[in-house]
Amino acid sequence: MSPDLKPGISFVFDYTVPDSKTVPKLYPEWREFSEMPEVFATGFLVGLMEGACQLAIKPYLDWPREQSLGTHVSFSHLAATPPGLTIRVRCEVIEVEGRRVRFQASAHDGHDLISEGTHERFVIDVDRFNERLSAKRPAGGR
């Protein structure tokens, strides 16, 4: 992890919502989701916000040996976004404490502020992480 990973680092990411990221596609086997309106799903929104934060700090990591995992999300979902609109995510590092990195983030779909909040990621050594994870896997599991 670079010593240059500090508060103030900002990043902007644009994403055009495809039909595949709407509520009915979130869990296709869940009938209640499949009957809901075709708007950008909160589950995919959270992933988009996390992904933008991850990309913001990737240049400061020894990728792929070091990566970051989300450990906390606190995002609102303020407005519905239909497929075809482009969402602009803005994020900024607001705190770095050891391997913990906190972000402020927001998303706008060109019409409305659709999300804002905070996110926390933790920088990991992938090999060490995978070693510990293997102890949790069931015998014969993936």
N, C-alpha and C positions, 0 to 999 in steps of 0.2 A: 504494500500500500504506500503510495507516494506521500511524502510530507506536504505536498502541495494540495492534498485533499482537505479543503478548508471551507468554512462558511462563506457564502457569497457566490459560489459556483452556481451558475444558472444554465438552464437548457430549455429549448422549445422543440416540441415534436408535433407534427401534423399527421392526422390519421383520418382517412375517409371511411365511414361506416359502411360495411357491406351487409347484404341481407343475412349472411351467416352469423352475424354478431347481435341478432335481435333476441328478445325474450323467448320466443318460441324455440329458438335454437340452443338455448342455454343447457337444458337437459331434455332432449327430444323424447326420452322415455317417460317424462313426467307430464301427464296429460294436462294438468292445470297450467303449466308454462306454455304448452303448445296452443292453448286457447286464448292466450293473452295478446295484446297489441304488438305489432311488429315495430318496436322501437329499441334503441340501443339498450342492452341489458346492464343492470347495475353490476353484475358479476364480471362482465367484460370491461366495463368502465374502470372498475378497481384494477383489473389486470393492465389496462392501458396506462393508468396513472403510475402503477408500480414499474411498468416497463420504461416509461420516460425517466423516472428517477434512477433506474438501473443504468440506462444509457448515459445519464448525466455524469455518473462517477466512473464509468468503465475506463476512460482514458487514464485514470489515476490508480488503476489496479494492474497487477501483473497477470493480465488475462491470458489464457484461461485458467492458470493455476489458482488465482484469486478471483472470486466472484462475490456477488452479494445476494442475500436472501431477505425477503420481506419478513419483518417480525411484528409490525403493528401498522394498521391502517385506520384512519379516521377521516373518511370522505363523505360529504353530503352528496345526494343526487337530486339536484334542484329542478331540472327540466327534462322533458322527453326529447329525444333526438331521433328522427327517422333515418333510415338508410339513405346514403347518397350525400349527406352533409359531411363536411370536414370539421373534425374536432381539433382544436389547438390546445395542447397541454403545455403549461408553463410550470417549471419546478425550480426550486432553489434550495441548496444545502443551507440549513440554518444552524446546525450543530454537528460537530464531530467529537466524539468522546471514545478514545481507543478505536475499536473496530465498529462501533455503533455510529450510524449516520442518520440524522433527522432532516426531513425536507418539509417545505411548505409547497403546496401544489394547487393548481386550479386548471379547469378545462372550460372552454367556450366553443359553442358550435356555430358561430357566426351570427346567431340570433340571440342566444341566451347564455349566461353563465350556467353551466350544467353541473359543475362540481367544484368544491374547494375543501381543503383540509390539510392534514399532516400525514406523514408517512415515515416509517423507520425501517432502515435496512441494516443488516449486519454483514460485514466483510468476512468471508470464510476462506480457508484453505480447502480446496475441493477434495484432495486426497484424504486429508484428516476427517473431513465431514463424511465422506463415503465410507470410511472405515467404521466410524461410530454408527452410521446408519445401517450397515450390514448386520450389526448385532440385533437390530429390531426386526429384521426380515424373517418371516416364517420359513421353516425348513421347506426347501423346494420352491420357494417363492421367487419373485423377481428381485 
